[in-house]
Amino acid sequence: MAAKTSASPAGRPFDRQAMLKEAGATGLVIFALAFGLLGFRTLDVPGGIDIQYRFGDVAAAVAIGIVGRIALILLRERRPLPVLLTAPPLAVVLLVVLLSKFLFGPETGAELMRFLPFESLVVMWAILIVIVVLGLRAARVHTHMTSVMTAEERDARMDRIGAKVQRAARLLGPLLLGIAVVFPFLPFADRRLLDIGILVVTYIMLGWGLNIVVGLAGLLDLGYVAFYAVGAYSFALLATGLDVSFWVALPFAGLMAATAGVLLGFPVLRLRGDYLAIVTLGFGEMIRIILLNWYEFTNGPDGISGIPRPSFFGLALFKRNVADGHAFHELFGLEFTPIHRIIFLFYLILALALVVNIFTMRIRKLPVGRAWEALREDETACRSLGINPRNTKLTAFGIGAMFGGFAGSFFATRQGFISPESFTFIESAVILAIVVLGGFGSQIGVVIAAILLIGLPEFFRELQQYRMLAFGMAMVLIMIWRPAGLLAHREPTIRLFGKGRAKEAEP
């Protein structure tokens, strides 16, 4: 017997049976994923490895997924009252339990926290945030019952938000730059935060470099890590084999990476879409395999160690005692501390990233930049306008690869050791995810995405076993909700009419 249906506030029939089927399918998917990821855990024990079974966590994940899916379906069908009545009390109870050690003492708090479905406090806080968001969403739907926003209206609204953020970036950019400049001297800026800052800015620079190829020229590149590796190995081999300083080897590393980008560009001149992505993916794997197997030249899987650190523009070294030359702390009359080198590395990668940003913002207004955007929109129309797609693609691959080479040389001098394991496909995927999440062609979007994907996970090391699962889930959600990226709005590079004439031309 079919389940009864009733009219929803939006005028559509509400099928409870379809809701239960959809929630059940969600539970099956979560069970298939969680059984292998959460159901078993290996522990190091004396004499071997022990397997810990966590089927309770699997059951909790499935139950939470089913309930959450039902809540989303109710909100989608404009029936927010059950969610609105359930979410606030549940959030209050969960918050009290999480803070029970501070509210009721350690012993009582430990007893109450035994009832939590997961042992990880970070996971429970994340669940609390999701419950609060669902409650707020239910309240908004309840107060706007008569207004149903379609997918087109939602996309248009996000475009307006993106346009406002892009305009606000003119003020937000200098503000973020000012914060970055004073960041090393803030009271809470310790070695760990500086290392995280260096990592985030490095990925921002890589994202801006790939944004030229993917965001501006529209060429899907899945092997961008190859240029990163070419730059790193170029500097490492010059520094260790010929004793070349960082400042001399940096332009050469960028040149070698740009050459690799042009060499990649020639075979893919006639390829588009998925075929282009497959070829670039193969190129990235080819570079990694060459670095792994050419032992006489790259030292193979052993990597290259002893890579020298950068000097202070050739004037001083960041060491306590320097036999020939000056030490940094002696040159400026400071007390020696290892943090000086970390601060200098932070400013170095910040300067390199700013060079990439300024160059990109300038070149996109030049004819070659407009040719990239024309190629991205329609290659056939681009060719009909007299633009040479071959040269346009090669310049995009070459310039984007050059910036990847610069970042690779910095990575080598910062780490002091590199190996092929540092340049796997997952690095290309992360860099591409930053560009996609931020919005194709959006410079400020790359910054926000790098902070979300690189910076935040560093503060949640407790979730390292769920990191890739959360990463994949975030990308799936962004592809469903906002395929063009968070800040995908693009201001026209050039206008044929001024604002006044454009308004007059409107019908």
N, C-alpha and C positions, 0 to 999 in steps of 0.2 A: 504494500500500500504506500503510495507516494506521500511524502511529507507535505504538510500544509504550507501554503505560501501566503504571505500577507503583503500589503502595499507598504513600501517604505516611504518616509517623508518626502523623498525626491520623486515619488510617483511610480517607481519601479517595483515589481514583485520581488519579495525576499524569499529565497529558497534555502531553508535550513539544511536540507539534505545536501545540496551542492556545497554549502559552507563546511559541513562536516567532512565531505569527500576531499575538499581542498586542504583542510587542516590535516586530515589523515595522510594525504600525499606528502605534505610538508614534514610530518613526523617520520615517514618512511625515509625520506631523503636525509633528514638529520640523523636518524639511526644508522644509515649506511655510512655516513661520514664519521659519526662519533664513535662507532664501534671499534674502528681501528685506531683512531686518534686518541680517544679517551679511555677506552675499555681496558687497555693494557699499558703497563709502565714497567720499564726495566730498572732494577736497582743493583748497584754494586755491593756485593756482600763478600765476606772473606771466603775465598775458594771458588768464586765464580759470580754468576749473575742470577738474580732472583726476579721473578715476574710477579708484579702486583696487579691484581684484578680490581678494576674500578667500574663495575657494571652499574653501581648506584649513580655515578656521574653520568653515564650514558642515559639512564632512565630519566634523570633530572633534566638533561639537555633536551630529550625528546618531549617531555611534558611542557617545558618552558617554550619550546618551539611551537607546539600545537596551540597553547594558550595565546601566545603572541600572534600567531597567524589568525586565530579567531578574532582577536582584538582589531587587527588590521582590516579584516573583512567587514567587521561591524562599522568601522570608521568609513571604509570605502562605500558601504551601502547606506551611509547617513543615519546610522543607528548608534549614536555615541553614548546613550544613557547607561548601558551596562558597563562600559569602560570607565565612564565618568564616576560611577558609584563604586567601582572596584579598585581603580588605580590609586587614588589618594590614601585610603586606609592601608593598602598593601605597602605603599611607599613609606608611610609613617612607621608601620611595624618593622619593616626591614631596616629603616634608619635607626630605630631604637635598638634593635639587635646588634647592628654594626657598631654602635657607640655604647654598648652595654658595659664594656670594661671601664669606660670613663664615667658612666652614669651610676652603675651599681657595684663597682669594684671588680677586681680581677677574677675572683672565684665565681661569682654569679654571672659575670660576663662570659667566662669560659663555658659555663653550663648552657647559657642561652645560645651561644654561637655554635654549639653542637647540632642545633636544628637547621643550620644553613645547608642548602643543597650542595654547595661547593666549598672546599677548604680555602681556596684562594680568595683573599679579601679583595684583590683587584677585580676579579671576576664578579664578585657580589656587588661592588660599587658600580661596575659597568651595568649590571642588571638593574640596579636602583635608578641609574640615569635613564635607562630605556623606559622604565615604568613611569618616571616623571614626564618624559617626553610624550609618551602615549596619553597620559592624563591631560597634559596641556593641549595636545592635539584634539582630544575628545571635547575639551571645554571650548575650543575654537569652533569645532564643527557644530556643537550644540548652540552656540550663539549666532551662527551663520547658517541656520538650517535651510533658509530659502535660497541661498546662493551656492550653486554647485559649480566648481571650477573645472573646466575641461582640461585635457592635456595641452591643447593649443594655448589656452589662457595661462596655464602654469608655465609653459615655455616662454610665453611673452613676458610674464611677470619676472621670471628669472633673467631674461634678457635686459629688462629695465634695471634690475638689481645689479647685473654685471656692468651695465653702462655707468651706473652711479659709482660703482667701485672703481672702474677704470678712470673716471674723472677724479675721484677722490685720491687715486694713486699719485696724482701730482703733488698732493700734500702728504699722503701716507708714505710715499717713497723717501723723501728727505727725513721724515720722522723715524722710519725704520733704520735709515742710514745713520742718523745721529745716535740711536740706541746701540747700533752695532759698534760704532766708534768708541763709545764710552763703556761698552759691555765689559771688557777685561778689567776695568778699574772699579767696577761695582763691588760692594762689600761681600756679596754672596757668590761672586764669580771665582770658583775654585778651579783646580786642574780638571776635574771631571766635566764641569760645565763648559770650560774652554774647549776641551776635546770634542764635546757634542756640537758646540758652535762651529768648529772647524769642519766637522763631518757634514753638518747641514749646509754650510756655505759651499762646500765642495760639490754636493749634489745640486745645489742651486745653479752653480756654474755649468755643470754637466747638462742640467735641464735646459738652460738657456742655449747651450750649444746645439742640443738635439732639437730644440724648438725651431731653429732655422731650417732644419731639414724637414721635420714633420709638420710643425705649426705654420710656417710661412710658405714653404714650397710644396707641402702636401705629399711628401715622399715617405712612406712608412718604412722606417729603418729599425730592424730588430737586431742589428749587429753593431750598435754604436759603441759597445764596450771594446770592440777591436781597436778603434782609434785611441781610446783610453789606454789600452795595453801598449800600443805602438809608442805613444808618448812616454809612458813609464819606462819601457825597456830602452828607448833611445837615450833618455837621460841617464839611466842606470849604467848602460854599457859605456857611454862617454865618460861618466864620472869615475867609474871603477877601472876602466881600461886605459884611458888617456888622461886621467886626472883633470878633467874639465870642470870648471865651477858651474854652479846652478845657473847663474845669470848668463853665462855664455851658451850653455846647453839648452836653455829654455826656448829660444827661437828655433833652434835646430829640431827640437822635439816636436814643436808645432808644425814645422815644415815637413817632417817625415810623416806625421799623421795626416796632413793635408794631401800629401802625395798618395798615401793609402786610400784616402777618400776619393780622389780623382780616379785611381785605378779601379775602385769599386764602381764608380759611376759609369765607366765605359760599358761594362757588360749589361747594365740594367737600363740603358737608354730607352729601349723599346718596351720595357716591362711596366706594368701598373698593378696597383692593388695587392692582392694576395701573392701573386707571382714575385713582385718586387720584395715583399716581406720575406718570402722563403729564401730568395737569393741573398739578401742582406744577413739573414740568420745563418746561412751557410758560410758566408764570409767571416762572420764573427767566430764561428766554430773552427774554421780553417786557421785563423790567426792563433787561436788558443792551442790547437794541435801542433802547429809549427813551433810555438814557444815551448811546448811540452816535449817534443821529440828531437829538436835540434840542440842536442846536449852540448856540442862543442862551442856553440855560439851563445846560447841563452842559459846554459847550465841546467836545462831541463827542469824536472820536478824539484830539484834542489833549490831553485831560485837563485837570486842574486842578493847577497848580503853585503854589509859594510858600505852601503850607499852613503856618501857624505851629506851632512846637514848643510842647509844654506847659510851663508855668512851674511853679516849685516852690510849688504851692498859692497862686499869686498873690503870693507874697512876694519871689521872686527869679527871675532868668532865668539860663539856662545859657550865658552868653556871657562873653567876656573883658572887654569894656567895655560898660557899659550907660549910656545917656544919662539916662534917667529911671527911677529905682528902684535896685534893688540887684542885683548879680551873686551867683550862688550861692556862689562861692568866697570872695567878700568878706564875705558874710553869716556864714559859719562860719569865716573866717580860714584858708582852705585855699589851696594853690597851684592855679592854674587848669590843668585838664586836660579834654579832650573826653570822657573816659571817664565823667565825673560824670553827663552826660546819659544815657548808655547804661545806667548802673546805675539811675538814677531810672526810666527806661522799663521796665526789668526788674521793679522793685518795683511799678510802677504796674499792669502787666498781671497780675502775680502777685496783687495785691490785688483786681483786678476778677474774676479767675478764682475766688479764694476766696469772694467774694461770691456768685457763681453757684453754687458748690458748696454753701455753707451754706444758701442759699435753697432749692435743690433738695432737700437732705436734710430740711429742715424742712417744705416744702410737701407732700412725698409722704406725710407722716404726717397731714396735714389732710384734711378731706372731699374737697376738690377733687383732691388727689393720689390718694386712693383711688378717686375717680371715674375718673381717667385710667387707672389700672391695670385697673379693671373694664371700661372701654371697650376696652382692649387685648386682654383675654381673650375677651370676647364682647359685641358691641354689642347683640344682641337681648336677652340676659340683663340687660345693663346697663339697657336701656330698661324691662324688666319690673320692675326694682327701683325704678323711679321716678326714675332719674337722667336728666337732660336731655342727650342726646348733643350737641345743637347747642351749648349753652353750654360743655360739656366740651371739645369740639373747638376752639371759638373761644378759650378760655382757654389751651389748649395751644399753638395757633398763635401767639397774641399774646405770651405770656411767652417762648416759645422764640425768637421773632423779636426781642423786645426785647434779649435777651442777644446775639444776632447783631449788632444795631445798636450795642451798646456796643463789641463787638470791632471792628466796622468803623470807628468813630470813632477808636479807638486806632490801627488800621492806618493811617488817613489822617494822623494827627499824627506817627506814627513815620516814615512814608515821606516825607512832605512833598510827595508827588505821587501822584495817583491817575488812572486811566483805565479805560475799560470792559474793556480786556484783562486787568485784574486780577481780574475777576469772571466768569470763564467757567464752563461746566458742570463742568470738571474739578475746580474747587475744591469744588463740591457733592459730587462723587463721592469726593474725598479725605476730606471731613468725614464723609460717610456711611460710608465704609470704616472710619474710626476707631471709629465707634459699633458697627458690625457686628463688627469684629475684637475689640473689647474686650468685647462682650457687651451685649445690649439691657438697659438699665436699670442697668448697673454703672458706678459712678463711678470706681472704681479701675481698672477695665478700660479706660476711655477714656484714662486717664493712661498705662497701659502701651502701648496701641495707638498713641497719639500719639508716644511715644518711639520705637517701632519703625518707624512709617511716615514720620515727619517728621524725627526726630533722627538716626537711623542713616544714612539716605541722604545727609545733609549731610556726613558723614565719608567718604563713598565717591563723591566727585565724578567719579572715574575711570570709574565705571559709569553715567554719565549717559545714554549711548545705550541701555543695557539697563534703565533705571529703570522705564519703563512696562511692559515685558515682565515684569520681576520683580514689579511691583505687581499686575498681572493674575494672575500665577501664584499669588501669595500669597493673593489673594482666592478663586481657584478651589479651592485646597487647603483653606482654612478653611471653605468652603461644603461640601466633601465630608467633611472630617474632623470639623468642629465647627460645624454650621450656626447654632447659637444664639450663637456667639462664644466667646472663650477663657474668660471668667469670666461665664457666663450664669446662675449660681445666684442665685436671688432669695429673700432672707429675707422671710417674711410681714410685711406692714406692721402688721397687728394680729392678735392671737390671741384666739380665743373662749374658750380654756381655758388655764390655766397649765400649766407642764410636768408637774406632778404629776397634775392632773386629766386632761391629755391622755393620759398613760400609762394611767390607770385606764380611760379610754374605749376603749382599744385592745382588740380581742378576744383 
